């Protein structure tokens, strides 16, 4: 009997941009006024959507060599033509994890990682830097590894933008998206890219080139962790 080689399933990462549809997330103000950049109001939703799109492209541009693809959760839920400002209510957080994982599993994919993207926002404008959350202790190493690379390599004008300013940059927290991913057997992390309430962080969070840099750094480390090493 001939030996049949069963191909490995395609591995895939789900990128979950926080908020969306009618929910803008954090909307920072300066001197009581909304902030605009390139004639658009600055919102958390806009920033994480742009970074998510760049991440998806970075990962998929390398998919032939890595056996790793990426998909954005809301596009799986609403179609590839989904736009982040489409009308409608914000989906339930658990459903925003469950529906994409189910759809991809039905298509024969192996969902290996789920990452949620957000921006922090607090009343104290001096609070700065990125934060990474995980829930399953088995995911702590991955969370730390990704955030370390983010801090080291998001460099603009020779300066490390999001690195070393917080006493606990990686934290365990039972966030709904992380707990739901664990229930589905998917490794997960939740990153706050920086503080929109901080003038210093905000300067870079809204910068298109820095958004591309953030996406490249996050994608590169995800590829490093999950790509097929033998390919």
N, C-alpha and C positions, 0 to 999 in steps of 0.2 A: 504494500500500500504506500502510495506516495505521501511524503510528509507535507502537510499543508501549513504554510506559514500564515498565521492570522496577524494582519497589520495592527499596530498599536492604534488605539483611538486618538483622535486629535485632541490635544489638551487646549483648554481655553481659560482665560482670565476674564472675570466680569468686573467692569469698571462702573461704579455706582456714583454718579454726580449728585451731591446732596441737593435736596429741595427740588425745585422745578415746577413747571406749569404755573399755577397762580401763586405759588409760594416762592418769594425771592430770597428767603434766608436772611442773613444779616444785610442791612442797608445802612452803611455808616453815614454819619453827618459830621460836618465841620462848621463850627460856629452856628449850629442849629440848622444848617442848610444841607440838602443832599449834595453829594459829590458826583461830578460828571467827568468822564474821560472819553475823548473822541466822540463827544456829543451824546454819549449814552450814560445813563445813571449807573453808578457803581453798585453792584449787588453781589452777594456771595454766589447766587445762582449763575450769573454770567461768568464768573471766574472759574468755578469748578467745571462748568460745561466746556469752556475752552481748553482747560488742561486735560479733561477726559478725552476730548476729540484728538488732541495731539498724542496722548498716550496710546489710544487705539491704533492710530496710524503708525507710530513707532514700532509697536509690537507686531502688527500685521505686515509691515514692510520686511520683517525678518522671519516671517512664519515658515517659509520653505526650508530654511536652515535649522530652525529651532523646534519645529513641530508644536509650536505654541501660537495660539491666536488670541485675540481680544474682542470683546463685545461690550457695548454700553447698555446697561440694564434697561433704561427707559426706551431705547430704540427697539429692544426685544419685545417690550410690552406694547408699544404703540406703533411699531413699524419703523423701517430704516429712514423714512422721511420725517420722523419726529423732530420737532424743534423745541428747544427748552422753554420757549414762551407760549407753547400751544395752550389753548383754553382748556379748562377742566380742573378738577380738584387734584391735590397732591395725593399720589397713591399711598396706601397703607405701607408702612415701612417693612413689615414682614413680607407682604406681597411683592414688594420691590426686589426682594431676594428670592422668594419662592418661585415666582412665575418664570424669570429668566433661567434659573437652574433647571426647572422642570422642562422648559422648552429645549434647552441645549442637551439635556440628557436624552430626550426623545429623538434628537437629531444625531445621536451617537457620540457626542462630545464627552470628554472627561473634564468636568469643571474642577480645576485645581486650586483656584484662589479667587477671593472676592475682596475688592478694595473700595472703600467708600471715601469720597473726597469732600472736605468741608473747609470753611474758614472760621476761625474763632472770632468772637466779638464780645467785649466786656466794657464796663464803664471806665475802667482805668486805662488811659491811653498809653501808659508806659509798659503794659503787658505785651510781650513780644515772643516770637519764635514759633516753631512748629511743634506739634504734639502728636504722638501715635498711640492709639488704643488697640488692645486685643482683649479677648475673653478667654479662650481656651489656652491653658498654659503651654500646650504644644505649639502655639502660634507666637509665643513671646520672642523666640529667637529670630523668626522671620521679621516681626515688627521692628525689633531693634536693628536688624541688619539693613532694612530698607531706610529707616530714619537716619541711621548713621551715614549712609551714602548720600541721602538727601542733604544733610547738614554739611557734609564735606564738599559736595560737588555742585550745589546750586550757588554758583559764583558769578557775580556780575561786577564788571570793572575791577576785577581782582579781589573782590570782597566776598567772604562767606556770609550769605544773607540770613540763613535760618540755622544757627548752630550755637549751642552751648550757653544759651541765656536762661534756660529753665532748669529748675532743680530736679524735676521728674518728667523728662521729655517722653518717656514710654510708660504707660500706665495700663493696668488691668481694669476693665470696666464692663459691666453687663449691659452694654448697649443693645437695643433690640435687633439691629442688623447683624451684629456679631453673634448673638445667641442663636438667631435663626439660621445663620450660615453653619454654625456648629451642629445644629439639629439635622441639617442636611448633609453633614459630613464634609463640609468645605472649609478649608483654612481661610481666615479672614483677618483684615486689619482695617482701621478707620483712622485716617490722617486729617488733622487740622493743618492746612498748608501754612498758616501764619495768622496773625491777628489783623483783621480789617479795621479794627478800632485803633490800631497803632499807626500813626502817620508814617513811621519808618517802614514797617512791614507792608503797609498798604501801597506805598510807592512802588514796591516790586511786585506785589500780587496783581496789580492792574496793568503792569507792563507786559505787552505781548511777547517780547523777546524772553523775558524772565519766565513767563508761562510756558513757553516752548522748552526752556531749560529745565524747569521743574518736571515737565512731562518726560523729557529725555532721561533725566536721572532716575525717576521712579520706574520708567519702563525698562531701562537698562538693567536695573537690579532685579526686577521681576523676571526678566529673561534669564539673567544669571542664575537665579534660584530654580526656575521651573523648566528651562529648555532641556531637551534631550541631549545629554552630554556626548552621546555616541554619534549624533548626526553630523 
